[in-house]
Amino acid sequence: MLEREAKILSLAGLSGEDVHQVFRQAYDKNIEILAELLELVEDEERPF
């Protein structure tokens, strides 16, 4: 699947480094979202 996205970004005129940066930013954002979800789950598990 990543190959397809990389090819699309390449066809859009992005260099290999640009493609790497796009995937890195998406990965970082996913980690950020997962950390926020984990905090929400942990908050739900705490008694009031």
mmCIF file of the N, C-alpha and C atoms, coordinates in Angstrom:
data_MODEL
# 
_entry.id   MODEL 
# 
loop_
_atom_site.group_PDB 
_atom_site.id 
_atom_site.type_symbol 
_atom_site.label_atom_id 
_atom_site.label_alt_id 
_atom_site.label_comp_id 
_atom_site.label_asym_id 
_atom_site.label_entity_id 
_atom_site.label_seq_id 
_atom_site.pdbx_PDB_ins_code 
_atom_site.Cartn_x 
_atom_site.Cartn_y 
_atom_site.Cartn_z 
_atom_site.occupancy 
_atom_site.B_iso_or_equiv 
_atom_site.pdbx_formal_charge 
_atom_site.auth_seq_id 
_atom_site.auth_comp_id 
_atom_site.auth_asym_id 
_atom_site.auth_atom_id 
_atom_site.pdbx_PDB_model_num 
ATOM 1   N N  . MET A 1 1  ? 0.824   -1.198 0.000  1.00 0.00 ? 1  MET A N  1 
ATOM 2   C CA . MET A 1 1  ? 0.000   0.000  0.000  1.00 0.00 ? 1  MET A CA 1 
ATOM 3   C C  . MET A 1 1  ? 0.866   1.259  0.000  1.00 0.00 ? 1  MET A C  1 
ATOM 4   N N  . LEU A 1 2  ? 1.927   1.284  0.782  1.00 0.00 ? 2  LEU A N  1 
ATOM 5   C CA . LEU A 1 2  ? 2.781   2.465  0.826  1.00 0.00 ? 2  LEU A CA 1 
ATOM 6   C C  . LEU A 1 2  ? 3.434   2.750  -0.513 1.00 0.00 ? 2  LEU A C  1 
ATOM 7   N N  . GLU A 1 3  ? 3.712   1.696  -1.272 1.00 0.00 ? 3  GLU A N  1 
ATOM 8   C CA . GLU A 1 3  ? 4.299   1.891  -2.597 1.00 0.00 ? 3  GLU A CA 1 
ATOM 9   C C  . GLU A 1 3  ? 3.377   2.710  -3.492 1.00 0.00 ? 3  GLU A C  1 
ATOM 10  N N  . ARG A 1 4  ? 2.092   2.416  -3.414 1.00 0.00 ? 4  ARG A N  1 
ATOM 11  C CA . ARG A 1 4  ? 1.119   3.134  -4.246 1.00 0.00 ? 4  ARG A CA 1 
ATOM 12  C C  . ARG A 1 4  ? 1.104   4.617  -3.870 1.00 0.00 ? 4  ARG A C  1 
ATOM 13  N N  . GLU A 1 5  ? 1.061   4.904  -2.548 1.00 0.00 ? 5  GLU A N  1 
ATOM 14  C CA . GLU A 1 5  ? 1.041   6.289  -2.113 1.00 0.00 ? 5  GLU A CA 1 
ATOM 15  C C  . GLU A 1 5  ? 2.331   7.007  -2.498 1.00 0.00 ? 5  GLU A C  1 
ATOM 16  N N  . ALA A 1 6  ? 3.450   6.322  -2.374 1.00 0.00 ? 6  ALA A N  1 
ATOM 17  C CA . ALA A 1 6  ? 4.734   6.918  -2.748 1.00 0.00 ? 6  ALA A CA 1 
ATOM 18  C C  . ALA A 1 6  ? 4.760   7.240  -4.240 1.00 0.00 ? 6  ALA A C  1 
ATOM 19  N N  . LYS A 1 7  ? 4.200   6.336  -5.045 1.00 0.00 ? 7  LYS A N  1 
ATOM 20  C CA . LYS A 1 7  ? 4.171   6.577  -6.496 1.00 0.00 ? 7  LYS A CA 1 
ATOM 21  C C  . LYS A 1 7  ? 3.296   7.790  -6.814 1.00 0.00 ? 7  LYS A C  1 
ATOM 22  N N  . ILE A 1 8  ? 2.157   7.906  -6.142 1.00 0.00 ? 8  ILE A N  1 
ATOM 23  C CA . ILE A 1 8  ? 1.266   9.052  -6.356 1.00 0.00 ? 8  ILE A CA 1 
ATOM 24  C C  . ILE A 1 8  ? 1.979   10.348 -5.998 1.00 0.00 ? 8  ILE A C  1 
ATOM 25  N N  . LEU A 1 9  ? 2.653   10.357 -4.839 1.00 0.00 ? 9  LEU A N  1 
ATOM 26  C CA . LEU A 1 9  ? 3.374   11.566 -4.424 1.00 0.00 ? 9  LEU A CA 1 
ATOM 27  C C  . LEU A 1 9  ? 4.506   11.875 -5.399 1.00 0.00 ? 9  LEU A C  1 
ATOM 28  N N  . SER A 1 10 ? 5.157   10.833 -5.898 1.00 0.00 ? 10 SER A N  1 
ATOM 29  C CA . SER A 1 10 ? 6.236   11.018 -6.867 1.00 0.00 ? 10 SER A CA 1 
ATOM 30  C C  . SER A 1 10 ? 5.696   11.626 -8.155 1.00 0.00 ? 10 SER A C  1 
ATOM 31  N N  . LEU A 1 11 ? 4.558   11.120 -8.605 1.00 0.00 ? 11 LEU A N  1 
ATOM 32  C CA . LEU A 1 11 ? 3.940   11.662 -9.819 1.00 0.00 ? 11 LEU A CA 1 
ATOM 33  C C  . LEU A 1 11 ? 3.501   13.110 -9.621 1.00 0.00 ? 11 LEU A C  1 
ATOM 34  N N  . ALA A 1 12 ? 3.249   13.475 -8.369 1.00 0.00 ? 12 ALA A N  1 
ATOM 35  C CA . ALA A 1 12 ? 2.858   14.855 -8.065 1.00 0.00 ? 12 ALA A CA 1 
ATOM 36  C C  . ALA A 1 12 ? 4.073   15.788 -8.086 1.00 0.00 ? 12 ALA A C  1 
ATOM 37  N N  . GLY A 1 13 ? 5.249   15.213 -8.340 1.00 0.00 ? 13 GLY A N  1 
ATOM 38  C CA . GLY A 1 13 ? 6.452   16.036 -8.457 1.00 0.00 ? 13 GLY A CA 1 
ATOM 39  C C  . GLY A 1 13 ? 7.274   16.129 -7.186 1.00 0.00 ? 13 GLY A C  1 
ATOM 40  N N  . LEU A 1 14 ? 6.992   15.284 -6.211 1.00 0.00 ? 14 LEU A N  1 
ATOM 41  C CA . LEU A 1 14 ? 7.754   15.315 -4.968 1.00 0.00 ? 14 LEU A CA 1 
ATOM 42  C C  . LEU A 1 14 ? 8.976   14.410 -5.088 1.00 0.00 ? 14 LEU A C  1 
ATOM 43  N N  . SER A 1 15 ? 10.071  14.828 -4.500 1.00 0.00 ? 15 SER A N  1 
ATOM 44  C CA . SER A 1 15 ? 11.296  14.031 -4.525 1.00 0.00 ? 15 SER A CA 1 
ATOM 45  C C  . SER A 1 15 ? 11.195  12.909 -3.496 1.00 0.00 ? 15 SER A C  1 
ATOM 46  N N  . GLY A 1 16 ? 12.151  12.005 -3.530 1.00 0.00 ? 16 GLY A N  1 
ATOM 47  C CA . GLY A 1 16 ? 12.190  10.916 -2.554 1.00 0.00 ? 16 GLY A CA 1 
ATOM 48  C C  . GLY A 1 16 ? 12.222  11.442 -1.128 1.00 0.00 ? 16 GLY A C  1 
ATOM 49  N N  . GLU A 1 17 ? 12.989  12.490 -0.892 1.00 0.00 ? 17 GLU A N  1 
ATOM 50  C CA . GLU A 1 17 ? 13.072  13.076 0.452  1.00 0.00 ? 17 GLU A CA 1 
ATOM 51  C C  . GLU A 1 17 ? 11.730  13.687 0.847  1.00 0.00 ? 17 GLU A C  1 
ATOM 52  N N  . ASP A 1 18 ? 11.056  14.339 -0.095 1.00 0.00 ? 18 ASP A N  1 
ATOM 53  C CA . ASP A 1 18 ? 9.728   14.906 0.184  1.00 0.00 ? 18 ASP A CA 1 
ATOM 54  C C  . ASP A 1 18 ? 8.743   13.810 0.562  1.00 0.00 ? 18 ASP A C  1 
ATOM 55  N N  . VAL A 1 19 ? 8.791   12.701 -0.189 1.00 0.00 ? 19 VAL A N  1 
ATOM 56  C CA . VAL A 1 19 ? 7.903   11.574 0.090  1.00 0.00 ? 19 VAL A CA 1 
ATOM 57  C C  . VAL A 1 19 ? 8.184   11.034 1.487  1.00 0.00 ? 19 VAL A C  1 
ATOM 58  N N  . HIS A 1 20 ? 9.468   10.881 1.815  1.00 0.00 ? 20 HIS A N  1 
ATOM 59  C CA . HIS A 1 20 ? 9.849   10.403 3.150  1.00 0.00 ? 20 HIS A CA 1 
ATOM 60  C C  . HIS A 1 20 ? 9.304   11.337 4.228  1.00 0.00 ? 20 HIS A C  1 
ATOM 61  N N  . GLN A 1 21 ? 9.418   12.632 3.996  1.00 0.00 ? 21 GLN A N  1 
ATOM 62  C CA . GLN A 1 21 ? 8.947   13.618 4.971  1.00 0.00 ? 21 GLN A CA 1 
ATOM 63  C C  . GLN A 1 21 ? 7.424   13.540 5.140  1.00 0.00 ? 21 GLN A C  1 
ATOM 64  N N  . VAL A 1 22 ? 6.694   13.353 4.055  1.00 0.00 ? 22 VAL A N  1 
ATOM 65  C CA . VAL A 1 22 ? 5.233   13.234 4.135  1.00 0.00 ? 22 VAL A CA 1 
ATOM 66  C C  . VAL A 1 22 ? 4.856   12.019 4.981  1.00 0.00 ? 22 VAL A C  1 
ATOM 67  N N  . PHE A 1 23 ? 5.506   10.872 4.713  1.00 0.00 ? 23 PHE A N  1 
ATOM 68  C CA . PHE A 1 23 ? 5.196   9.669  5.485  1.00 0.00 ? 23 PHE A CA 1 
ATOM 69  C C  . PHE A 1 23 ? 5.601   9.844  6.946  1.00 0.00 ? 23 PHE A C  1 
ATOM 70  N N  . ARG A 1 24 ? 6.711   10.512 7.202  1.00 0.00 ? 24 ARG A N  1 
ATOM 71  C CA . ARG A 1 24 ? 7.176   10.734 8.579  1.00 0.00 ? 24 ARG A CA 1 
ATOM 72  C C  . ARG A 1 24 ? 6.167   11.598 9.341  1.00 0.00 ? 24 ARG A C  1 
ATOM 73  N N  . GLN A 1 25 ? 5.683   12.651 8.699  1.00 0.00 ? 25 GLN A N  1 
ATOM 74  C CA . GLN A 1 25 ? 4.697   13.522 9.346  1.00 0.00 ? 25 GLN A CA 1 
ATOM 75  C C  . GLN A 1 25 ? 3.407   12.769 9.638  1.00 0.00 ? 25 GLN A C  1 
ATOM 76  N N  . ALA A 1 26 ? 2.980   11.926 8.714  1.00 0.00 ? 26 ALA A N  1 
ATOM 77  C CA . ALA A 1 26 ? 1.767   11.130 8.932  1.00 0.00 ? 26 ALA A CA 1 
ATOM 78  C C  . ALA A 1 26 ? 1.979   10.154 10.082 1.00 0.00 ? 26 ALA A C  1 
ATOM 79  N N  . TYR A 1 27 ? 3.144   9.527  10.145 1.00 0.00 ? 27 TYR A N  1 
ATOM 80  C CA . TYR A 1 27 ? 3.459   8.602  11.231 1.00 0.00 ? 27 TYR A CA 1 
ATOM 81  C C  . TYR A 1 27 ? 3.450   9.333  12.573 1.00 0.00 ? 27 TYR A C  1 
ATOM 82  N N  . ASP A 1 28 ? 4.109   10.483 12.621 1.00 0.00 ? 28 ASP A N  1 
ATOM 83  C CA . ASP A 1 28 ? 4.160   11.266 13.852 1.00 0.00 ? 28 ASP A CA 1 
ATOM 84  C C  . ASP A 1 28 ? 2.758   11.668 14.306 1.00 0.00 ? 28 ASP A C  1 
ATOM 85  N N  . LYS A 1 29 ? 1.911   12.062 13.366 1.00 0.00 ? 29 LYS A N  1 
ATOM 86  C CA . LYS A 1 29 ? 0.539   12.452 13.691 1.00 0.00 ? 29 LYS A CA 1 
ATOM 87  C C  . LYS A 1 29 ? -0.243  11.254 14.228 1.00 0.00 ? 29 LYS A C  1 
ATOM 88  N N  . ASN A 1 30 ? -0.050  10.080 13.619 1.00 0.00 ? 30 ASN A N  1 
ATOM 89  C CA . ASN A 1 30 ? -0.727  8.880  14.115 1.00 0.00 ? 30 ASN A CA 1 
ATOM 90  C C  . ASN A 1 30 ? -0.306  8.556  15.543 1.00 0.00 ? 30 ASN A C  1 
ATOM 91  N N  . ILE A 1 31 ? 0.974   8.691  15.855 1.00 0.00 ? 31 ILE A N  1 
ATOM 92  C CA . ILE A 1 31 ? 1.463   8.435  17.206 1.00 0.00 ? 31 ILE A CA 1 
ATOM 93  C C  . ILE A 1 31 ? 0.835   9.437  18.174 1.00 0.00 ? 31 ILE A C  1 
ATOM 94  N N  . GLU A 1 32 ? 0.744   10.687 17.770 1.00 0.00 ? 32 GLU A N  1 
ATOM 95  C CA . GLU A 1 32 ? 0.134   11.725 18.599 1.00 0.00 ? 32 GLU A CA 1 
ATOM 96  C C  . GLU A 1 32 ? -1.333  11.387 18.903 1.00 0.00 ? 32 GLU A C  1 
ATOM 97  N N  . ILE A 1 33 ? -2.065  10.962 17.888 1.00 0.00 ? 33 ILE A N  1 
ATOM 98  C CA . ILE A 1 33 ? -3.474  10.604 18.059 1.00 0.00 ? 33 ILE A CA 1 
ATOM 99  C C  . ILE A 1 33 ? -3.610  9.391  18.977 1.00 0.00 ? 33 ILE A C  1 
ATOM 100 N N  . LEU A 1 34 ? -2.755  8.395  18.788 1.00 0.00 ? 34 LEU A N  1 
ATOM 101 C CA . LEU A 1 34 ? -2.810  7.210  19.643 1.00 0.00 ? 34 LEU A CA 1 
ATOM 102 C C  . LEU A 1 34 ? -2.505  7.557  21.101 1.00 0.00 ? 34 LEU A C  1 
ATOM 103 N N  . ALA A 1 35 ? -1.575  8.465  21.329 1.00 0.00 ? 35 ALA A N  1 
ATOM 104 C CA . ALA A 1 35 ? -1.255  8.891  22.693 1.00 0.00 ? 35 ALA A CA 1 
ATOM 105 C C  . ALA A 1 35 ? -2.458  9.590  23.327 1.00 0.00 ? 35 ALA A C  1 
ATOM 106 N N  . GLU A 1 36 ? -3.155  10.422 22.566 1.00 0.00 ? 36 GLU A N  1 
ATOM 107 C CA . GLU A 1 36 ? -4.347  11.094 23.077 1.00 0.00 ? 36 GLU A CA 1 
ATOM 108 C C  . GLU A 1 36 ? -5.449  10.087 23.401 1.00 0.00 ? 36 GLU A C  1 
ATOM 109 N N  . LEU A 1 37 ? -5.629  9.094  22.533 1.00 0.00 ? 37 LEU A N  1 
ATOM 110 C CA . LEU A 1 37 ? -6.630  8.060  22.791 1.00 0.00 ? 37 LEU A CA 1 
ATOM 111 C C  . LEU A 1 37 ? -6.287  7.260  24.040 1.00 0.00 ? 37 LEU A C  1 
ATOM 112 N N  . LEU A 1 38 ? -5.012  6.947  24.218 1.00 0.00 ? 38 LEU A N  1 
ATOM 113 C CA . LEU A 1 38 ? -4.576  6.223  25.404 1.00 0.00 ? 38 LEU A CA 1 
ATOM 114 C C  . LEU A 1 38 ? -4.888  7.023  26.664 1.00 0.00 ? 38 LEU A C  1 
ATOM 115 N N  . GLU A 1 39 ? -4.646  8.321  26.634 1.00 0.00 ? 39 GLU A N  1 
ATOM 116 C CA . GLU A 1 39 ? -4.968  9.174  27.778 1.00 0.00 ? 39 GLU A CA 1 
ATOM 117 C C  . GLU A 1 39 ? -6.462  9.135  28.080 1.00 0.00 ? 39 GLU A C  1 
ATOM 118 N N  . LEU A 1 40 ? -7.290  9.178  27.048 1.00 0.00 ? 40 LEU A N  1 
ATOM 119 C CA . LEU A 1 40 ? -8.737  9.124  27.245 1.00 0.00 ? 40 LEU A CA 1 
ATOM 120 C C  . LEU A 1 40 ? -9.160  7.798  27.878 1.00 0.00 ? 40 LEU A C  1 
ATOM 121 N N  . VAL A 1 41 ? -8.579  6.707  27.392 1.00 0.00 ? 41 VAL A N  1 
ATOM 122 C CA . VAL A 1 41 ? -8.909  5.384  27.937 1.00 0.00 ? 41 VAL A CA 1 
ATOM 123 C C  . VAL A 1 41 ? -8.466  5.298  29.390 1.00 0.00 ? 41 VAL A C  1 
ATOM 124 N N  . GLU A 1 42 ? -7.270  5.790  29.690 1.00 0.00 ? 42 GLU A N  1 
ATOM 125 C CA . GLU A 1 42 ? -6.779  5.752  31.068 1.00 0.00 ? 42 GLU A CA 1 
ATOM 126 C C  . GLU A 1 42 ? -7.661  6.595  31.969 1.00 0.00 ? 42 GLU A C  1 
ATOM 127 N N  . ASP A 1 43 ? -8.123  7.743  31.486 1.00 0.00 ? 43 ASP A N  1 
ATOM 128 C CA . ASP A 1 43 ? -9.008  8.604  32.272 1.00 0.00 ? 43 ASP A CA 1 
ATOM 129 C C  . ASP A 1 43 ? -10.322 7.899  32.572 1.00 0.00 ? 43 ASP A C  1 
ATOM 130 N N  . GLU A 1 44 ? -10.842 7.134  31.607 1.00 0.00 ? 44 GLU A N  1 
ATOM 131 C CA . GLU A 1 44 ? -12.104 6.417  31.781 1.00 0.00 ? 44 GLU A CA 1 
ATOM 132 C C  . GLU A 1 44 ? -11.970 5.308  32.820 1.00 0.00 ? 44 GLU A C  1 
ATOM 133 N N  . GLU A 1 45 ? -10.769 4.744  32.959 1.00 0.00 ? 45 GLU A N  1 
ATOM 134 C CA . GLU A 1 45 ? -10.562 3.646  33.888 1.00 0.00 ? 45 GLU A CA 1 
ATOM 135 C C  . GLU A 1 45 ? -10.423 4.125  35.334 1.00 0.00 ? 45 GLU A C  1 
ATOM 136 N N  . ARG A 1 46 ? -10.181 5.389  35.545 1.00 0.00 ? 46 ARG A N  1 
ATOM 137 C CA . ARG A 1 46 ? -10.013 5.925  36.903 1.00 0.00 ? 46 ARG A CA 1 
ATOM 138 C C  . ARG A 1 46 ? -11.369 6.149  37.551 1.00 0.00 ? 46 ARG A C  1 
ATOM 139 N N  . PRO A 1 47 ? -11.519 5.714  38.795 1.00 0.00 ? 47 PRO A N  1 
ATOM 140 C CA . PRO A 1 47 ? -12.790 5.995  39.489 1.00 0.00 ? 47 PRO A CA 1 
ATOM 141 C C  . PRO A 1 47 ? -12.875 7.472  39.865 1.00 0.00 ? 47 PRO A C  1 
ATOM 142 N N  . PHE A 1 48 ? -14.081 7.956  39.957 1.00 0.00 ? 48 PHE A N  1 
ATOM 143 C CA . PHE A 1 48 ? -14.277 9.375  40.294 1.00 0.00 ? 48 PHE A CA 1 
ATOM 144 C C  . PHE A 1 48 ? -14.113 9.605  41.773 1.00 0.00 ? 48 PHE A C  1 
# 
